[in-house]
Amino acid sequence: MKFYQKEIRLKPFSRGYHLITTEILNTVSEINSINIGMLQVFIKHTSASLTINENADATVRDDFESHMNVMVPENAPYYKHNYEGPDDMPAHIKGSLMGASVQIPIRDGRLNLGVWQGIYLCEHRNNAAGRSLVITVFGNG
């Protein structure tokens, strides 16, 4: 069994949902050496998240942002944690709802995603710096 792990820092993204599949694949060429295995991507932040969803139509990403903003509004009167602005506590809640990691099977040196699937960075802050990801690839060569 082979194991590879890298940490990368993504460029800052605006608030919203962004496809990062290509950035991840460009970082871990070792995927090519795995016949059967897994890719795990973990985000080292509490106000951003990761998920897998539609990779073709950008309106899906827009709708995610719109819906999450209705589900988890800014300026709720019961928020106590608001030291960094009105987007702070909602960003933490959205991060927990969406999750901090994704796992994707690897088959014959390629991610075994569905045709319309891609990896999203879900940026929940208005003015976030770049985000750090830990990317782990493991499996049989």
Secondary structure, 3 states (H helix, E strand, C coil): CEEEEEEEECCCCCCEEEECHHHHHHHCHHHHHCCEEEEEEEECCCCEEEEEEECCCHHHHHHHHHHHHHHCCCCCCCCCCCCCCCCHHHHHHHHHHHCCEEEEEEECCEECCCCCEEEEEEECCCCCCCCEEEEEEEEEC
